[in-house]
Amino acid sequence: MTRGYVTMLRKSWSPKNRARTIVVLVYVFVFLPLIGSVSSLARTSAEAAVRYYAEAIAQGRFEDALSVEMDRGRNDSSVTHGSVVDLRRAQVAAPSSVSAVRMYSGRDVRGRQRAAIDFSVNGSTVTREIYVENTASLRLHVGPWRIAEGAAREETVRTEGYATEVTVGGVSLGSVGGTTASISISASDDLWHPDHHDHEVYAYPGMYVIGVTQLSEHTEYSVDSVAGASAIEMGTRAHHQVDITVDEETHAWHQERFAALATACLRGEKPEEAVCHTQQYHRADSINVGEISGDQREGLRAPSIQVTTGNYETTVGLKSEVCFDQSGERRIVFRSYR
């Protein structure tokens, strides 16, 4: 009996039976779960896809958000598109959250469904309307759905003053200000002058890390009027301002030295602390600077300086700004003002 049982067992594990058993096991443990997963993905709702997209943006998982967008024209590896700086791969300073997702019934003429996402960004609510489309091509987390129009928007960041570089989320916006050759002003010196630049950026709502490489220890900066901010809040406003100005001590020094240095420039002297791009009155008997106005951003102005030479009296105007040499040392640059 034992010998018969062994013989039967050997027959049951013949190569043909063994192959059949392996096929059954593969079907049960591989194909059935795979079929179930595909079926589950196919049943993913548009709302679930929108929620996945929204959470990816809020958590700063921008690559995940980009992977389900259909706008392939903007999804290459470049950070600039024409004159627009793409921040959709930038670094966030802190995660945001999703307050609500609302789906609208019906489809537009292109068969897309509209949805609205409420993001909570640094305590403010930012609403973005997007469009989702069924592509019939399954993808993990979103099934057949893709984001036809996403949550990124164009915003303007104006940088003003002096800086070697300004970055948003690790993406460079370039320098601020520059030498006379680089910013094309009517002066001839090797100093770094203040200037302003408007940058169009394309960004998701969120808090982005901002970096300012200051040109000199005599400068300070603010982001949307917040002094020394380490982040910029995108999505809550269309225009942003990054100011890099001289600090209060340097502004006070500028005010204190203006009259004496302006007088020296007008007399044709070459004071060490100043650069003079002005008319010269070598034989002036007296120079009365008069009223001085201005601020840290715009510099100082004296519009009615009285210059007297003998019986001849003339009125001239001067404006000045603080500039920096290559070592970061400050100079006051004077030019004519009318």
QUIURMO-V136112 format. One record per helix or strand of 3 or more residues. SS is the DSSP state (a for helix, b for strand). FROM is the first residue (numbers start at 1). TO is the last residue. Records with the same first field share a line. If there is no record, write none. Layout:
BEGIN
SS = FROM-TO  FROM-TO
END
This chain:
BEGIN
a = 2-12  15-42  46-58  62-67  72-74  180-183  248-266
b = 84-86  92-94  97-103  113-121  124-139  143-149  153-161  165-168  195-203  206-213  219-223  231-234  239-246  274-277  286-288  293-295  299-309  312-324  330-336
END
